[in-house]
Amino acid sequence: MAIHQNGGSSTCVVKPESVELQDVSGLLKIPSKAYQPHQTRSSLSIQQARSLQEESQNDDRVENLPSPTTASERLEVWNHPRINLYRTLAAFWSFVVMGSNDAAYGALIPYLQTYYNLTYTVISLIFLSPLAGYTLSALLNNAIHLKFGQRGVALISPGCHLLAYIVIAVHPPYPVLVVIFMLAGFGNGLADAAWNAWIGNMANPNEVLGFLHAFYGLGATIAPLIATTMITKGHRLPWYYFYYVMIAMASIELGTSLWAFWSATGAQFRAKNPRTTDTKDNRMKQALIRLPFARVTWICALFLLGYVGIEVALGGWIVKFMLEVRDGAEFASGMTATGFWMGLTVGRIVLGFVTPKLGEKLAIAIYLPITMAFELIFWLVPQFYVSAIAIALQGFFLGPLFPAAVVAATKLLPRHLHVSAIGFAAAFGGSGAAIFPFAVGAIAQAKGVQVLQPVVLALLGVILVLWLGLPKIRRKEE
């Protein structure tokens, strides 16, 4: 028998007169058709796997996966193995906390402004201050995964939330409040990046991400409802009493996240996500500088920047708009924010099943013009109830945008760049929650809060153009 090497493959030639039976059972691969869901062995040998983990303790080495002809990647499922179910539920609760954090601003701004006696521009600093936290999380997300794994995210993100809410609850001077919101922003950005990248890599990502972001919407729905009720109905409780609720929620987040992700170490992350190219660049540099990957990363990041800015600007300023421009009552105006976030939540669940059937690129190209039509109605029809309905329907069609962008990125980028690129895009996009609501507040100081509508409409047009600039998206094998 002669063996000829040809590049990365080998060819075996056997002479008929020298056939000899050999025991080759140890070399057999399980055929893909015979593969069963409960069989999760890697094509790497035990010794190779151990060697890989030991080598990656110190650095992020370049590793080459077996050729697709000899091994096929199987996507994770949200409820199998059982630990994935617990981790998914922990991620869902984390997004409830994040949604509550972001939506509380809108309900509390009128009362914060009165309590601290502030102008529009100064009160808008609470939107701008998390920007530093989001930016830092975008830069550190990949390093935290490589060093500490998902366990590190499960400790750091809820810990930042809990510490921030404890400080806010003691209602410190306003400058301290602005600084501490940076810490909350870091916690939000880190969890946003980590759980989006993880779930975006699963089977049926549109549906599961739809539910993940629906829980964000759930938190964003209940937060204005609880805050408004406590302040207007609950014997006129001070605004900071709401953060006692947030302390309880963040405590649950810390406990559930740590328990579920405790075994998800940095070594495990590096073994599951080896680099598949021979370039010496680190993963972040590949995602942000090297074409064609950089094009996808930056388009998704800018798209999410605009999207999150729209979402939080609407949710953050709608109460003030309805009070001052539509002459609504306090409680009714507060409920319009609840309606917006409820529409967002329902849209993420319902349209999460529609989007994969249409394809992400076509679906979002349809949802955005519909959203722009409802924004025009909201702006140009000066009726309180028409505005309340229009804002809820905007939320419904805005809902699936974030999950769809994450799924598109997973389809357009190699697996080893998912945490770097999607994490950066999600965290960078999260800074839109700081920049654009602040910009609305700053302009409103001179022109009035009605500037919210043209700003939002312009942003919707910009992100539509960005979305159409993405490359053609291939169908993801599941």
C-alpha positions in Angstrom: 0.0 0.0 0.0 1.3 3.4 -1.0 0.2 6.7 0.5 0.6 9.9 -1.6 0.3 13.3 0.1 -1.5 16.0 -1.9 -1.7 19.3 0.0 -3.8 18.8 3.1 -5.3 15.5 1.9 -3.9 12.0 1.4 -4.7 9.4 -1.2 -4.3 5.7 -0.4 -3.5 3.2 -3.3 -3.8 -0.5 -2.5 -2.4 -3.2 -4.8 -4.8 -6.1 -5.3 -2.2 -8.8 -4.6 -1.3 -7.3 -1.2 -4.6 -6.8 0.4 -4.4 -7.4 4.2 -7.3 -6.9 6.6 -6.5 -4.3 9.3 -8.3 -3.1 12.4 -9.3 0.4 11.4 -12.2 0.9 13.8 -10.3 3.7 15.6 -10.0 5.7 12.5 -13.7 5.6 11.5 -15.7 8.8 11.6 -19.4 8.8 12.4 -21.3 9.6 9.2 -23.3 12.8 9.3 -26.5 11.0 8.5 -26.0 8.7 11.5 -25.2 11.5 13.8 -27.6 11.6 16.8 -28.4 14.8 18.8 -27.1 13.3 22.1 -23.7 12.5 20.6 -21.6 15.6 21.2 -18.1 14.4 20.8 -15.7 16.6 19.0 -13.7 15.4 16.1 -10.6 16.3 18.0 -9.0 13.5 20.1 -9.0 13.8 23.9 -5.2 14.5 23.9 -5.6 17.2 21.2 -8.4 18.8 23.2 -6.4 18.9 26.3 -3.4 20.2 24.5 -5.5 23.0 23.0 -6.9 24.0 26.4 -3.4 24.1 27.9 -1.9 26.2 25.1 -4.7 28.7 25.2 -4.3 29.4 28.9 -1.7 32.0 28.1 -2.7 33.4 24.7 -5.1 33.4 21.8 -3.3 31.1 19.4 -4.2 30.5 15.8 -5.9 27.1 15.5 -7.1 25.4 12.3 -10.3 23.4 12.4 -10.6 20.2 10.5 -11.7 20.5 6.9 -15.5 20.8 6.5 -15.4 17.5 4.6 -14.3 15.6 7.7 -16.1 17.4 10.4 -19.3 19.5 10.5 -20.2 22.1 13.1 -23.4 21.5 15.0 -25.2 24.6 16.3 -26.1 24.8 20.0 -29.7 24.5 21.0 -31.3 26.8 23.6 -32.7 23.9 25.7 -30.1 21.1 25.2 -28.1 20.2 27.1 -30.1 21.1 30.2 -27.5 23.7 31.3 -28.3 25.7 28.1 -31.9 26.0 29.3 -30.8 27.6 32.6 -28.3 29.8 30.8 -30.9 31.0 28.3 -33.3 31.8 31.1 -30.6 33.7 33.0 -29.8 35.7 29.8 -33.6 36.5 29.5 -33.7 37.8 33.0 -30.5 39.9 32.4 -32.3 41.5 29.5 -35.4 42.3 31.7 -33.0 44.2 33.9 -31.4 46.0 31.0 -34.8 47.0 29.6 -35.9 48.3 32.9 -32.7 50.3 33.2 -33.1 52.0 29.8 -36.9 52.6 30.0 -36.9 54.1 33.5 -35.3 57.3 32.2 -38.3 58.3 30.2 -40.7 57.9 33.1 -38.4 59.6 35.7 -37.0 62.5 33.7 -39.9 64.9 34.6 -39.4 64.2 38.3 -35.6 64.2 38.2 -35.8 67.6 36.4 -38.0 69.0 39.2 -36.1 67.3 42.1 -32.7 68.6 40.9 -34.1 71.8 39.3 -32.3 71.2 35.9 -32.5 72.4 32.3 -33.2 70.0 29.4 -29.5 69.9 28.5 -28.3 69.1 32.0 -30.9 66.5 32.6 -30.0 64.9 29.3 -26.5 64.1 30.7 -28.0 61.0 32.3 -28.5 59.7 28.7 -24.9 60.7 27.7 -23.0 59.4 30.7 -23.5 55.6 30.0 -21.6 56.2 26.7 -18.3 55.8 28.5 -19.5 52.5 29.9 -20.8 51.2 26.5 -17.5 52.2 24.8 -15.4 50.4 27.4 -17.5 47.3 27.2 -17.1 47.2 23.4 -13.3 47.3 23.8 -13.1 44.8 26.7 -15.8 42.3 25.7 -13.5 40.0 23.7 -10.7 40.1 26.3 -13.1 39.3 29.1 -14.4 36.3 27.2 -10.9 35.0 26.4 -9.6 35.4 30.0 -12.7 34.6 32.1 -15.3 33.2 29.7 -19.0 33.8 30.1 -18.5 33.3 33.8 -16.7 36.7 33.9 -19.6 38.4 32.1 -22.1 36.7 34.5 -20.2 38.3 37.5 -19.1 41.7 36.2 -22.3 42.8 34.4 -24.8 42.2 37.2 -22.3 43.4 39.7 -22.1 46.8 37.9 -25.9 47.0 37.8 -26.2 46.2 41.5 -23.6 48.7 42.6 -25.0 51.5 40.4 -28.6 51.0 41.7 -27.5 51.1 45.3 -25.8 54.4 44.8 -28.8 55.9 42.8 -31.2 54.8 45.5 -29.5 57.0 48.1 -30.2 60.0 45.7 -26.7 61.5 45.7 -26.0 65.0 44.2 -26.7 65.1 40.5 -23.0 65.0 39.3 -22.6 61.7 41.2 -25.7 60.4 39.6 -24.3 61.2 36.1 -21.0 59.3 36.9 -22.7 56.3 38.4 -24.9 55.8 35.2 -21.5 55.1 33.4 -21.2 52.0 35.6 -24.7 50.9 34.7 -23.9 51.5 31.0 -20.8 49.2 31.3 -22.9 46.4 32.8 -25.6 46.8 30.0 -23.0 46.9 27.2 -21.2 43.8 28.4 -24.3 41.6 28.9 -25.8 43.0 25.6 -22.7 42.0 23.7 -22.2 38.6 25.3 -25.7 37.2 25.3 -26.4 38.5 21.8 -23.3 36.8 20.4 -24.0 33.5 22.2 -27.7 33.2 21.2 -27.0 34.5 17.7 -24.9 31.4 17.2 -27.7 29.0 18.1 -30.1 27.0 15.9 -33.2 29.1 15.1 -31.5 32.4 16.1 -34.2 34.7 14.9 -36.8 33.1 17.1 -34.6 32.7 20.2 -33.2 36.3 19.8 -36.7 37.5 19.3 -37.6 36.1 22.8 -34.3 37.5 24.3 -35.1 41.0 23.1 -38.8 40.5 24.0 -37.6 40.2 27.6 -35.8 43.5 27.2 -39.1 44.9 26.0 -40.8 43.3 28.9 -38.5 45.0 31.3 -38.9 48.3 29.4 -42.7 47.9 29.6 -43.0 47.3 33.3 -40.4 49.9 34.4 -42.3 53.0 33.3 -45.5 51.4 34.6 -44.0 50.7 38.1 -42.2 54.0 38.3 -45.2 56.1 37.1 -47.6 54.2 39.5 -45.2 54.6 42.5 -44.8 58.4 41.8 -48.3 59.4 40.8 -50.5 56.8 42.7 -48.3 55.5 45.5 -48.8 58.4 48.0 -46.4 60.5 45.8 -43.3 58.4 46.6 -40.0 60.1 45.7 -38.5 59.0 42.3 -35.6 57.2 43.8 -37.8 54.6 45.5 -38.0 52.9 42.1 -34.4 52.0 42.4 -35.1 49.7 45.4 -37.0 47.6 42.9 -34.0 47.7 40.6 -31.7 46.6 43.4 -33.9 43.5 43.9 -33.9 42.7 40.2 -30.1 43.1 39.9 -29.6 40.8 42.9 -31.6 38.1 41.2 -29.6 38.7 38.0 -26.3 38.3 39.8 -27.4 35.0 41.5 -29.0 33.4 38.4 -26.2 34.4 36.0 -23.4 33.2 38.2 -25.1 29.9 38.9 -25.9 29.2 35.3 -22.6 30.3 33.8 -20.2 29.2 36.5 -18.7 26.4 34.5 -18.4 28.5 31.3 -14.7 29.4 31.9 -12.2 31.2 29.6 -10.6 27.9 28.7 -13.9 26.4 27.6 -14.6 29.5 25.5 -11.2 29.3 23.8 -11.7 25.6 23.0 -15.1 26.2 21.5 -14.0 29.3 19.5 -10.6 28.6 18.0 -9.2 30.9 15.4 -9.6 29.5 11.9 -7.1 31.7 10.0 -3.4 31.9 10.0 -3.3 35.7 10.3 -1.3 37.1 13.2 -3.9 39.8 13.8 -5.9 39.5 17.0 -9.7 38.9 16.7 -10.7 42.5 17.3 -8.4 43.8 14.6 -9.7 41.3 12.1 -13.3 42.3 12.9 -12.7 46.1 12.7 -9.9 46.6 10.1 -9.5 43.6 7.8 -11.9 43.4 4.8 -14.4 41.9 4.1 -15.1 41.4 7.8 -14.7 45.0 8.8 -17.4 46.1 6.3 -20.0 43.8 8.0 -18.9 44.8 11.5 -19.1 48.5 10.9 -22.3 48.5 9.0 -24.0 46.4 11.7 -22.4 48.7 14.4 -23.6 51.9 12.8 -27.1 50.3 12.1 -27.4 49.4 15.8 -26.1 52.8 16.9 -29.0 54.4 15.0 -31.5 51.8 15.9 -30.9 51.9 19.7 -30.8 55.7 19.5 -34.3 55.7 18.0 -35.6 53.2 20.5 -34.3 55.0 23.6 -35.0 58.5 22.3 -38.6 57.6 21.7 -38.9 55.7 24.9 -37.0 58.3 26.9 -38.7 61.5 25.6 -42.2 60.3 24.8 -43.6 61.1 28.2 -42.3 64.6 28.2 -43.6 65.0 24.6 -47.1 63.8 25.5 -47.2 66.1 28.6 -46.0 69.3 26.9 -47.0 68.9 23.2 -50.1 66.7 23.4 -51.3 68.2 26.8 -51.8 64.7 28.3 -52.3 64.0 32.0 -49.4 62.6 34.0 -50.6 59.0 34.3 -51.9 58.8 30.7 -48.7 60.2 29.3 -46.6 57.7 31.4 -48.7 54.9 29.9 -47.8 55.9 26.3 -44.2 54.9 27.2 -45.6 51.6 28.4 -47.5 51.2 25.1 -44.4 51.8 23.1 -42.3 49.2 24.9 -45.2 46.7 24.9 -45.4 47.1 21.1 -41.7 46.5 20.9 -42.1 43.3 23.0 -44.9 41.9 21.0 -43.2 42.8 17.7 -40.1 40.9 18.7 -42.1 37.7 19.5 -44.5 37.8 16.6 -42.2 39.1 13.9 -39.4 36.9 15.1 -41.2 34.0 13.3 -41.9 36.1 10.2 -38.4 37.5 9.7 -36.6 34.2 8.9 -39.3 33.3 6.4 -38.8 36.5 4.5 -35.0 36.6 5.0 -33.4 39.2 7.3 -32.5 41.7 4.6 -35.9 41.8 2.9 -37.8 41.8 6.2 -36.1 44.8 7.7 -36.3 46.6 4.3 -40.1 46.2 4.7 -40.4 47.0 8.5 -38.4 50.3 8.3 -40.6 52.1 5.8 -43.7 51.0 7.7 -42.2 52.4 10.9 -41.4 55.7 9.1 -45.1 55.9 8.0 -46.3 55.6 11.6 -43.7 58.1 12.7 -45.1 60.6 10.2 -48.6 60.0 11.6 -47.3 60.4 15.2 -45.6 63.7 14.2 -48.3 65.3 11.9 -51.6 64.3 13.6 -51.9 66.4 16.8 -54.3 64.0 18.7 -53.3 62.4 22.0 -54.9 59.0 21.2 -53.7 58.9 17.6 -50.1 59.6 18.9 -50.5 56.9 21.6 -51.5 54.3 19.0 -48.9 55.4 16.4 -46.1 55.1 19.0 -47.2 51.6 20.0 -47.2 50.5 16.3 -43.8 52.0 15.8 -42.5 49.9 18.7 -44.1 46.8 17.0 -42.2 47.2 13.8 -39.0 48.4 15.4 -38.9 45.3 17.6 -37.2 42.7 15.3 -34.5 45.1 14.0 -31.8 44.4 16.7 -32.2 40.5 16.6 -32.2 40.6 12.8 -28.9 42.5 12.7 -27.3 40.1 15.1 -28.4 37.1 13.0 -27.2 38.8 9.8 -23.8 39.3 11.3 -23.5 35.6 12.4 -24.3 34.6 8.8 -21.8 37.0 7.2 -18.8 36.4 9.6 -16.8 33.4 10.6 -17.5 31.9 14.0 -14.2 32.9 15.6 -15.1 36.6 15.0 -18.7 36.4 16.3 -17.9 37.5 19.9 -15.5 40.2 18.7 -17.6 41.6 15.9 -21.1 41.1 17.3 -20.0 42.1 20.8 -18.4 45.3 19.4 -21.5 46.1 17.3 -23.9 45.5 20.1 -21.9 47.5 22.6 -21.1 50.3 20.1 -24.8 50.3 19.1 -25.8 50.6 22.7 -24.0 53.9 22.9 -26.8 55.2 20.7 -28.9 55.0 23.8 -26.6 57.8 25.1 -25.8 59.9 22.1 -29.2 60.5 20.4 -31.4 61.0 23.5 -28.9 63.5 24.7 -28.9 65.2 21.4 -32.7 65.5 21.5 -32.5 67.0 24.9 -29.9 69.5 24.0 -31.8 70.6 20.9 -35.1 70.7 22.9 -33.5 73.2 25.2 -33.6 75.7 22.4 -36.4 74.4 20.1 -38.7 72.5 22.4 -39.3 68.7 22.8 -41.2 68.6 19.5 -37.8 68.2 17.8 -38.0 64.5 18.8 -40.0 63.7 15.7 -37.9 65.0 12.8 -34.7 63.6 14.5 -36.3 60.1 14.8 -37.6 60.2 11.2 -34.1 61.2 9.9 -32.5 58.4 11.8 -34.9 55.9 10.4 -33.9 56.9 6.9 -30.2 56.7 7.7 -30.4 53.1 9.1 -32.5 52.0 6.2 -29.7 53.1 3.8 -27.1 51.4 6.0 -29.1 48.1 6.1 -29.3 48.1 2.3 -25.5 48.4 2.2 -25.0 44.9 3.8 -23.7 42.1 1.5 -26.1 39.4 0.4 -26.9 37.2 3.3 -26.6 33.4 2.9 -29.0 31.0 4.6 -27.6 29.6 7.8 -27.4 25.8 8.1 -29.0 24.6 11.2 
